[in-house]
Amino acid sequence: MKISARNVLKGRVLDIRKGATTAHVKLDVGGTQMTASVTNEAVDDLGLVVGQDAYAVVKASDVMLAVD
C-alpha cells in the first residue's frame, strides 16, 4: 500500500477500548504512547488485537502549542 501522508509511525497495539461507537486504540511508538480514536467498525475491519504491529498515520493541518 502507498500513502501520501509523510508522518507514518510504526508501533505496537497496547490496548483497545471500545465504546458505543468509537474505540480508543493505544499504541507504543518507540516508547511513547499514542492514542487513536477510530470507529469500532474500523477496529473490526482491520482485525486489530493487542500485541499486533500497527501504523499511526498522522495527517493534521494544524499543530497547537500551550504553556503554563
PDB file of N, CA, C and O in Angstrom:
ATOM      1  N   MET A   1       0.837  -1.168   0.000  1.00  0.00           N
ATOM      2  CA  MET A   1       0.000   0.000   0.000  1.00  0.00           C
ATOM      3  C   MET A   1       0.888   1.239   0.000  1.00  0.00           C
ATOM      4  O   MET A   1       1.887   1.284   0.718  1.00  0.00           O
ATOM      5  N   LYS A   2       0.536   2.233  -0.789  1.00  0.00           N
ATOM      6  CA  LYS A   2       1.201   3.526  -0.778  1.00  0.00           C
ATOM      7  C   LYS A   2       0.247   4.550  -0.199  1.00  0.00           C
ATOM      8  O   LYS A   2      -0.968   4.462  -0.377  1.00  0.00           O
ATOM      9  N   ILE A   3       0.822   5.538   0.505  1.00  0.00           N
ATOM     10  CA  ILE A   3       0.004   6.569   1.143  1.00  0.00           C
ATOM     11  C   ILE A   3       0.718   7.906   1.023  1.00  0.00           C
ATOM     12  O   ILE A   3       1.948   7.958   1.066  1.00  0.00           O
ATOM     13  N   SER A   4      -0.036   8.981   0.874  1.00  0.00           N
ATOM     14  CA  SER A   4       0.570  10.298   0.688  1.00  0.00           C
ATOM     15  C   SER A   4       1.046  10.933   1.990  1.00  0.00           C
ATOM     16  O   SER A   4       1.921  11.799   1.963  1.00  0.00           O
ATOM     17  N   ALA A   5       0.495  10.524   3.120  1.00  0.00           N
ATOM     18  CA  ALA A   5       0.891  11.094   4.410  1.00  0.00           C
ATOM     19  C   ALA A   5       2.356  10.781   4.673  1.00  0.00           C
ATOM     20  O   ALA A   5       2.817   9.675   4.389  1.00  0.00           O
ATOM     21  N   ARG A   6       3.086  11.744   5.211  1.00  0.00           N
ATOM     22  CA  ARG A   6       4.509  11.568   5.477  1.00  0.00           C
ATOM     23  C   ARG A   6       4.803  11.202   6.932  1.00  0.00           C
ATOM     24  O   ARG A   6       5.918  10.791   7.257  1.00  0.00           O
ATOM     25  N   ASN A   7       3.831  11.345   7.786  1.00  0.00           N
ATOM     26  CA  ASN A   7       4.027  11.032   9.202  1.00  0.00           C
ATOM     27  C   ASN A   7       3.420   9.669   9.517  1.00  0.00           C
ATOM     28  O   ASN A   7       2.287   9.573   9.989  1.00  0.00           O
ATOM     29  N   VAL A   8       4.183   8.629   9.252  1.00  0.00           N
ATOM     30  CA  VAL A   8       3.739   7.257   9.486  1.00  0.00           C
ATOM     31  C   VAL A   8       4.651   6.664  10.552  1.00  0.00           C
ATOM     32  O   VAL A   8       5.860   6.545  10.349  1.00  0.00           O
ATOM     33  N   LEU A   9       4.069   6.295  11.685  1.00  0.00           N
ATOM     34  CA  LEU A   9       4.835   5.815  12.827  1.00  0.00           C
ATOM     35  C   LEU A   9       4.455   4.377  13.148  1.00  0.00           C
ATOM     36  O   LEU A   9       3.293   4.080  13.426  1.00  0.00           O
ATOM     37  N   LYS A  10       5.447   3.485  13.108  1.00  0.00           N
ATOM     38  CA  LYS A  10       5.179   2.078  13.410  1.00  0.00           C
ATOM     39  C   LYS A  10       5.147   1.886  14.920  1.00  0.00           C
ATOM     40  O   LYS A  10       5.999   2.393  15.649  1.00  0.00           O
ATOM     41  N   GLY A  11       4.145   1.141  15.369  1.00  0.00           N
ATOM     42  CA  GLY A  11       4.021   0.873  16.798  1.00  0.00           C
ATOM     43  C   GLY A  11       3.394  -0.470  17.057  1.00  0.00           C
ATOM     44  O   GLY A  11       3.148  -1.254  16.140  1.00  0.00           O
ATOM     45  N   ARG A  12       3.139  -0.726  18.335  1.00  0.00           N
ATOM     46  CA  ARG A  12       2.514  -1.975  18.766  1.00  0.00           C
ATOM     47  C   ARG A  12       1.275  -1.637  19.575  1.00  0.00           C
ATOM     48  O   ARG A  12       1.309  -0.757  20.434  1.00  0.00           O
ATOM     49  N   VAL A  13       0.183  -2.335  19.301  1.00  0.00           N
ATOM     50  CA  VAL A  13      -1.089  -2.079  19.994  1.00  0.00           C
ATOM     51  C   VAL A  13      -0.960  -2.518  21.453  1.00  0.00           C
ATOM     52  O   VAL A  13      -0.650  -3.672  21.748  1.00  0.00           O
ATOM     53  N   LEU A  14      -1.204  -1.568  22.356  1.00  0.00           N
ATOM     54  CA  LEU A  14      -1.140  -1.846  23.794  1.00  0.00           C
ATOM     55  C   LEU A  14      -2.511  -2.122  24.392  1.00  0.00           C
ATOM     56  O   LEU A  14      -2.649  -2.937  25.305  1.00  0.00           O
ATOM     57  N   ASP A  15      -3.530  -1.432  23.866  1.00  0.00           N
ATOM     58  CA  ASP A  15      -4.857  -1.538  24.470  1.00  0.00           C
ATOM     59  C   ASP A  15      -5.903  -1.113  23.453  1.00  0.00           C
ATOM     60  O   ASP A  15      -5.660  -0.231  22.630  1.00  0.00           O
ATOM     61  N   ILE A  16      -7.063  -1.742  23.515  1.00  0.00           N
ATOM     62  CA  ILE A  16      -8.207  -1.375  22.681  1.00  0.00           C
ATOM     63  C   ILE A  16      -9.415  -1.259  23.594  1.00  0.00           C
ATOM     64  O   ILE A  16      -9.803  -2.226  24.249  1.00  0.00           O
ATOM     65  N   ARG A  17     -10.011  -0.066  23.635  1.00  0.00           N
ATOM     66  CA  ARG A  17     -11.195   0.158  24.462  1.00  0.00           C
ATOM     67  C   ARG A  17     -12.346   0.599  23.565  1.00  0.00           C
ATOM     68  O   ARG A  17     -12.361   1.721  23.059  1.00  0.00           O
ATOM     69  N   LYS A  18     -13.300  -0.291  23.376  1.00  0.00           N
ATOM     70  CA  LYS A  18     -14.456   0.042  22.543  1.00  0.00           C
ATOM     71  C   LYS A  18     -15.534   0.717  23.372  1.00  0.00           C
ATOM     72  O   LYS A  18     -15.829   0.306  24.494  1.00  0.00           O
ATOM     73  N   GLY A  19     -16.116   1.759  22.798  1.00  0.00           N
ATOM     74  CA  GLY A  19     -17.253   2.439  23.391  1.00  0.00           C
ATOM     75  C   GLY A  19     -18.501   2.102  22.592  1.00  0.00           C
ATOM     76  O   GLY A  19     -18.551   1.080  21.907  1.00  0.00           O
ATOM     77  N   ALA A  20     -19.497   2.956  22.680  1.00  0.00           N
ATOM     78  CA  ALA A  20     -20.752   2.720  21.966  1.00  0.00           C
ATOM     79  C   ALA A  20     -20.526   2.692  20.453  1.00  0.00           C
ATOM     80  O   ALA A  20     -21.075   1.839  19.756  1.00  0.00           O
ATOM     81  N   THR A  21     -19.726   3.616  19.953  1.00  0.00           N
ATOM     82  CA  THR A  21     -19.453   3.669  18.509  1.00  0.00           C
ATOM     83  C   THR A  21     -17.981   3.866  18.189  1.00  0.00           C
ATOM     84  O   THR A  21     -17.529   3.523  17.097  1.00  0.00           O
ATOM     85  N   THR A  22     -17.222   4.425  19.151  1.00  0.00           N
ATOM     86  CA  THR A  22     -15.827   4.780  18.925  1.00  0.00           C
ATOM     87  C   THR A  22     -14.912   3.969  19.826  1.00  0.00           C
ATOM     88  O   THR A  22     -15.225   3.717  20.990  1.00  0.00           O
ATOM     89  N   ALA A  23     -13.781   3.567  19.274  1.00  0.00           N
ATOM     90  CA  ALA A  23     -12.774   2.838  20.047  1.00  0.00           C
ATOM     91  C   ALA A  23     -11.545   3.717  20.226  1.00  0.00           C
ATOM     92  O   ALA A  23     -11.203   4.509  19.348  1.00  0.00           O
ATOM     93  N   HIS A  24     -10.886   3.571  21.367  1.00  0.00           N
ATOM     94  CA  HIS A  24      -9.603   4.219  21.606  1.00  0.00           C
ATOM     95  C   HIS A  24      -8.542   3.119  21.565  1.00  0.00           C
ATOM     96  O   HIS A  24      -8.569   2.173  22.352  1.00  0.00           O
ATOM     97  N   VAL A  25      -7.619   3.269  20.636  1.00  0.00           N
ATOM     98  CA  VAL A  25      -6.557   2.276  20.433  1.00  0.00           C
ATOM     99  C   VAL A  25      -5.248   2.905  20.860  1.00  0.00           C
ATOM    100  O   VAL A  25      -4.818   3.904  20.283  1.00  0.00           O
ATOM    101  N   LYS A  26      -4.610   2.326  21.868  1.00  0.00           N
ATOM    102  CA  LYS A  26      -3.354   2.850  22.391  1.00  0.00           C
ATOM    103  C   LYS A  26      -2.200   2.103  21.744  1.00  0.00           C
ATOM    104  O   LYS A  26      -2.170   0.872  21.722  1.00  0.00           O
ATOM    105  N   LEU A  27      -1.237   2.878  21.208  1.00  0.00           N
ATOM    106  CA  LEU A  27      -0.052   2.306  20.571  1.00  0.00           C
ATOM    107  C   LEU A  27       1.197   2.701  21.342  1.00  0.00           C
ATOM    108  O   LEU A  27       1.266   3.791  21.910  1.00  0.00           O
ATOM    109  N   ASP A  28       2.184   1.813  21.359  1.00  0.00           N
ATOM    110  CA  ASP A  28       3.525   2.140  21.826  1.00  0.00           C
ATOM    111  C   ASP A  28       4.356   2.400  20.584  1.00  0.00           C
ATOM    112  O   ASP A  28       4.582   1.500  19.774  1.00  0.00           O
ATOM    113  N   VAL A  29       4.811   3.638  20.440  1.00  0.00           N
ATOM    114  CA  VAL A  29       5.629   4.024  19.297  1.00  0.00           C
ATOM    115  C   VAL A  29       7.000   4.419  19.836  1.00  0.00           C
ATOM    116  O   VAL A  29       7.196   5.555  20.268  1.00  0.00           O
ATOM    117  N   GLY A  30       7.933   3.495  19.813  1.00  0.00           N
ATOM    118  CA  GLY A  30       9.286   3.785  20.282  1.00  0.00           C
ATOM    119  C   GLY A  30       9.352   4.237  21.718  1.00  0.00           C
ATOM    120  O   GLY A  30      10.174   5.088  22.058  1.00  0.00           O
ATOM    121  N   GLY A  31       8.504   3.687  22.575  1.00  0.00           N
ATOM    122  CA  GLY A  31       8.490   4.046  23.989  1.00  0.00           C
ATOM    123  C   GLY A  31       7.536   5.175  24.331  1.00  0.00           C
ATOM    124  O   GLY A  31       7.341   5.481  25.508  1.00  0.00           O
ATOM    125  N   THR A  32       6.941   5.796  23.334  1.00  0.00           N
ATOM    126  CA  THR A  32       5.947   6.848  23.546  1.00  0.00           C
ATOM    127  C   THR A  32       4.572   6.290  23.231  1.00  0.00           C
ATOM    128  O   THR A  32       4.380   5.627  22.212  1.00  0.00           O
ATOM    129  N   GLN A  33       3.616   6.561  24.109  1.00  0.00           N
ATOM    130  CA  GLN A  33       2.259   6.067  23.880  1.00  0.00           C
ATOM    131  C   GLN A  33       1.428   7.095  23.125  1.00  0.00           C
ATOM    132  O   GLN A  33       1.448   8.285  23.436  1.00  0.00           O
ATOM    133  N   MET A  34       0.696   6.607  22.125  1.00  0.00           N
ATOM    134  CA  MET A  34      -0.230   7.432  21.343  1.00  0.00           C
ATOM    135  C   MET A  34      -1.582   6.764  21.389  1.00  0.00           C
ATOM    136  O   MET A  34      -1.672   5.538  21.457  1.00  0.00           O
ATOM    137  N   THR A  35      -2.637   7.561  21.352  1.00  0.00           N
ATOM    138  CA  THR A  35      -3.977   7.005  21.315  1.00  0.00           C
ATOM    139  C   THR A  35      -4.699   7.504  20.068  1.00  0.00           C
ATOM    140  O   THR A  35      -4.725   8.704  19.795  1.00  0.00           O
ATOM    141  N   ALA A  36      -5.278   6.584  19.323  1.00  0.00           N
ATOM    142  CA  ALA A  36      -6.063   6.913  18.139  1.00  0.00           C
ATOM    143  C   ALA A  36      -7.529   6.645  18.442  1.00  0.00           C
ATOM    144  O   ALA A  36      -7.872   5.633  19.054  1.00  0.00           O
ATOM    145  N   SER A  37      -8.385   7.553  18.013  1.00  0.00           N
ATOM    146  CA  SER A  37      -9.830   7.356  18.123  1.00  0.00           C
ATOM    147  C   SER A  37     -10.346   6.953  16.747  1.00  0.00           C
ATOM    148  O   SER A  37     -10.269   7.722  15.789  1.00  0.00           O
ATOM    149  N   VAL A  38     -10.868   5.747  16.667  1.00  0.00           N
ATOM    150  CA  VAL A  38     -11.392   5.213  15.411  1.00  0.00           C
ATOM    151  C   VAL A  38     -12.736   4.546  15.690  1.00  0.00           C
ATOM    152  O   VAL A  38     -13.081   4.306  16.847  1.00  0.00           O
ATOM    153  N   THR A  39     -13.480   4.252  14.659  1.00  0.00           N
ATOM    154  CA  THR A  39     -14.761   3.582  14.872  1.00  0.00           C
ATOM    155  C   THR A  39     -14.539   2.133  15.298  1.00  0.00           C
ATOM    156  O   THR A  39     -13.504   1.536  15.001  1.00  0.00           O
ATOM    157  N   ASN A  40     -15.521   1.582  15.994  1.00  0.00           N
ATOM    158  CA  ASN A  40     -15.474   0.162  16.344  1.00  0.00           C
ATOM    159  C   ASN A  40     -15.398  -0.683  15.083  1.00  0.00           C
ATOM    160  O   ASN A  40     -14.723  -1.713  15.051  1.00  0.00           O
ATOM    161  N   GLU A  41     -16.100  -0.237  14.039  1.00  0.00           N
ATOM    162  CA  GLU A  41     -16.098  -0.957  12.765  1.00  0.00           C
ATOM    163  C   GLU A  41     -14.687  -1.001  12.167  1.00  0.00           C
ATOM    164  O   GLU A  41     -14.285  -2.017  11.599  1.00  0.00           O
ATOM    165  N   ALA A  42     -13.939   0.098  12.293  1.00  0.00           N
ATOM    166  CA  ALA A  42     -12.566   0.131  11.785  1.00  0.00           C
ATOM    167  C   ALA A  42     -11.682  -0.860  12.537  1.00  0.00           C
ATOM    168  O   ALA A  42     -10.855  -1.539  11.930  1.00  0.00           O
ATOM    169  N   VAL A  43     -11.855  -0.944  13.850  1.00  0.00           N
ATOM    170  CA  VAL A  43     -11.091  -1.913  14.648  1.00  0.00           C
ATOM    171  C   VAL A  43     -11.361  -3.326  14.140  1.00  0.00           C
ATOM    172  O   VAL A  43     -10.436  -4.117  13.956  1.00  0.00           O
ATOM    173  N   ASP A  44     -12.631  -3.631  13.916  1.00  0.00           N
ATOM    174  CA  ASP A  44     -13.006  -4.966  13.439  1.00  0.00           C
ATOM    175  C   ASP A  44     -12.501  -5.215  12.019  1.00  0.00           C
ATOM    176  O   ASP A  44     -11.970  -6.288  11.732  1.00  0.00           O
ATOM    177  N   ASP A  45     -12.660  -4.231  11.127  1.00  0.00           N
ATOM    178  CA  ASP A  45     -12.224  -4.387   9.740  1.00  0.00           C
ATOM    179  C   ASP A  45     -10.716  -4.588   9.632  1.00  0.00           C
ATOM    180  O   ASP A  45     -10.247  -5.361   8.796  1.00  0.00           O
ATOM    181  N   LEU A  46      -9.956  -3.890  10.480  1.00  0.00           N
ATOM    182  CA  LEU A  46      -8.502  -4.026  10.476  1.00  0.00           C
ATOM    183  C   LEU A  46      -8.030  -5.258  11.230  1.00  0.00           C
ATOM    184  O   LEU A  46      -6.864  -5.642  11.131  1.00  0.00           O
ATOM    185  N   GLY A  47      -8.926  -5.875  11.979  1.00  0.00           N
ATOM    186  CA  GLY A  47      -8.556  -7.059  12.757  1.00  0.00           C
ATOM    187  C   GLY A  47      -7.575  -6.731  13.870  1.00  0.00           C
ATOM    188  O   GLY A  47      -6.721  -7.551  14.207  1.00  0.00           O
ATOM    189  N   LEU A  48      -7.692  -5.533  14.445  1.00  0.00           N
ATOM    190  CA  LEU A  48      -6.746  -5.103  15.467  1.00  0.00           C
ATOM    191  C   LEU A  48      -6.872  -5.932  16.737  1.00  0.00           C
ATOM    192  O   LEU A  48      -7.974  -6.199  17.216  1.00  0.00           O
ATOM    193  N   VAL A  49      -5.724  -6.334  17.274  1.00  0.00           N
ATOM    194  CA  VAL A  49      -5.658  -7.051  18.536  1.00  0.00           C
ATOM    195  C   VAL A  49      -4.454  -6.535  19.319  1.00  0.00           C
ATOM    196  O   VAL A  49      -3.481  -6.062  18.732  1.00  0.00           O
ATOM    197  N   VAL A  50      -4.521  -6.625  20.625  1.00  0.00           N
ATOM    198  CA  VAL A  50      -3.414  -6.216  21.475  1.00  0.00           C
ATOM    199  C   VAL A  50      -2.179  -7.045  21.127  1.00  0.00           C
ATOM    200  O   VAL A  50      -2.266  -8.260  20.949  1.00  0.00           O
ATOM    201  N   GLY A  51      -1.034  -6.375  21.034  1.00  0.00           N
ATOM    202  CA  GLY A  51       0.227  -7.037  20.720  1.00  0.00           C
ATOM    203  C   GLY A  51       0.595  -6.983  19.243  1.00  0.00           C
ATOM    204  O   GLY A  51       1.728  -7.286  18.870  1.00  0.00           O
ATOM    205  N   GLN A  52      -0.342  -6.606  18.421  1.00  0.00           N
ATOM    206  CA  GLN A  52      -0.129  -6.549  16.976  1.00  0.00           C
ATOM    207  C   GLN A  52       0.610  -5.267  16.593  1.00  0.00           C
ATOM    208  O   GLN A  52       0.420  -4.227  17.223  1.00  0.00           O
ATOM    209  N   ASP A  53       1.456  -5.341  15.558  1.00  0.00           N
ATOM    210  CA  ASP A  53       2.063  -4.151  14.996  1.00  0.00           C
ATOM    211  C   ASP A  53       1.012  -3.392  14.193  1.00  0.00           C
ATOM    212  O   ASP A  53       0.176  -3.994  13.519  1.00  0.00           O
ATOM    213  N   ALA A  54       1.064  -2.064  14.275  1.00  0.00           N
ATOM    214  CA  ALA A  54       0.148  -1.210  13.523  1.00  0.00           C
ATOM    215  C   ALA A  54       0.865   0.112  13.265  1.00  0.00           C
ATOM    216  O   ALA A  54       1.872   0.415  13.904  1.00  0.00           O
ATOM    217  N   TYR A  55       0.352   0.876  12.348  1.00  0.00           N
ATOM    218  CA  TYR A  55       0.940   2.160  11.991  1.00  0.00           C
ATOM    219  C   TYR A  55      -0.003   3.289  12.374  1.00  0.00           C
ATOM    220  O   TYR A  55      -1.200   3.233  12.093  1.00  0.00           O
ATOM    221  N   ALA A  56       0.544   4.315  13.017  1.00  0.00           N
ATOM    222  CA  ALA A  56      -0.186   5.546  13.260  1.00  0.00           C
ATOM    223  C   ALA A  56       0.122   6.459  12.084  1.00  0.00           C
ATOM    224  O   ALA A  56       1.282   6.786  11.834  1.00  0.00           O
ATOM    225  N   VAL A  57      -0.909   6.870  11.367  1.00  0.00           N
ATOM    226  CA  VAL A  57      -0.742   7.768  10.233  1.00  0.00           C
ATOM    227  C   VAL A  57      -1.293   9.124  10.664  1.00  0.00           C
ATOM    228  O   VAL A  57      -2.494   9.271  10.895  1.00  0.00           O
ATOM    229  N   VAL A  58      -0.412  10.109  10.769  1.00  0.00           N
ATOM    230  CA  VAL A  58      -0.799  11.412  11.281  1.00  0.00           C
ATOM    231  C   VAL A  58      -0.896  12.397  10.116  1.00  0.00           C
ATOM    232  O   VAL A  58       0.084  12.643   9.413  1.00  0.00           O
ATOM    233  N   LYS A  59      -2.064  12.945   9.928  1.00  0.00           N
ATOM    234  CA  LYS A  59      -2.296  13.933   8.875  1.00  0.00           C
ATOM    235  C   LYS A  59      -3.065  15.084   9.521  1.00  0.00           C
ATOM    236  O   LYS A  59      -4.271  14.985   9.747  1.00  0.00           O
ATOM    237  N   ALA A  60      -2.365  16.165   9.813  1.00  0.00           N
ATOM    238  CA  ALA A  60      -3.007  17.286  10.507  1.00  0.00           C
ATOM    239  C   ALA A  60      -2.681  18.593   9.792  1.00  0.00           C
ATOM    240  O   ALA A  60      -1.576  18.778   9.280  1.00  0.00           O
ATOM    241  N   SER A  61      -3.639  19.476   9.765  1.00  0.00           N
ATOM    242  CA  SER A  61      -3.409  20.781   9.155  1.00  0.00           C
ATOM    243  C   SER A  61      -2.891  21.792  10.161  1.00  0.00           C
ATOM    244  O   SER A  61      -2.318  22.810   9.770  1.00  0.00           O
ATOM    245  N   ASP A  62      -3.079  21.536  11.444  1.00  0.00           N
ATOM    246  CA  ASP A  62      -2.640  22.465  12.487  1.00  0.00           C
ATOM    247  C   ASP A  62      -1.948  21.711  13.605  1.00  0.00           C
ATOM    248  O   ASP A  62      -2.286  20.569  13.919  1.00  0.00           O
ATOM    249  N   VAL A  63      -0.962  22.387  14.203  1.00  0.00           N
ATOM    250  CA  VAL A  63      -0.327  21.893  15.418  1.00  0.00           C
ATOM    251  C   VAL A  63      -0.443  23.031  16.433  1.00  0.00           C
ATOM    252  O   VAL A  63       0.010  24.147  16.181  1.00  0.00           O
ATOM    253  N   MET A  64      -1.049  22.738  17.572  1.00  0.00           N
ATOM    254  CA  MET A  64      -1.253  23.763  18.589  1.00  0.00           C
ATOM    255  C   MET A  64      -0.224  23.590  19.705  1.00  0.00           C
ATOM    256  O   MET A  64       0.169  22.468  20.024  1.00  0.00           O
ATOM    257  N   LEU A  65       0.202  24.683  20.286  1.00  0.00           N
ATOM    258  CA  LEU A  65       1.140  24.679  21.401  1.00  0.00           C
ATOM    259  C   LEU A  65       0.499  25.352  22.597  1.00  0.00           C
ATOM    260  O   LEU A  65      -0.379  26.202  22.447  1.00  0.00           O
ATOM    261  N   ALA A  66       0.945  24.964  23.798  1.00  0.00           N
ATOM    262  CA  ALA A  66       0.447  25.572  25.030  1.00  0.00           C
ATOM    263  C   ALA A  66       1.577  25.679  26.039  1.00  0.00           C
ATOM    264  O   ALA A  66       2.525  24.895  25.995  1.00  0.00           O
ATOM    265  N   VAL A  67       1.485  26.626  26.934  1.00  0.00           N
ATOM    266  CA  VAL A  67       2.441  26.777  28.025  1.00  0.00           C
ATOM    267  C   VAL A  67       1.687  27.041  29.311  1.00  0.00           C
ATOM    268  O   VAL A  67       0.534  27.472  29.290  1.00  0.00           O
ATOM    269  N   ASP A  68       2.347  26.780  30.439  1.00  0.00           N
ATOM    270  CA  ASP A  68       1.755  27.093  31.744  1.00  0.00           C
ATOM    271  C   ASP A  68       1.944  28.555  32.059  1.00  0.00           C
ATOM    272  O   ASP A  68       1.515  29.020  33.115  1.00  0.00           O
TER     273      ASP A  68
END
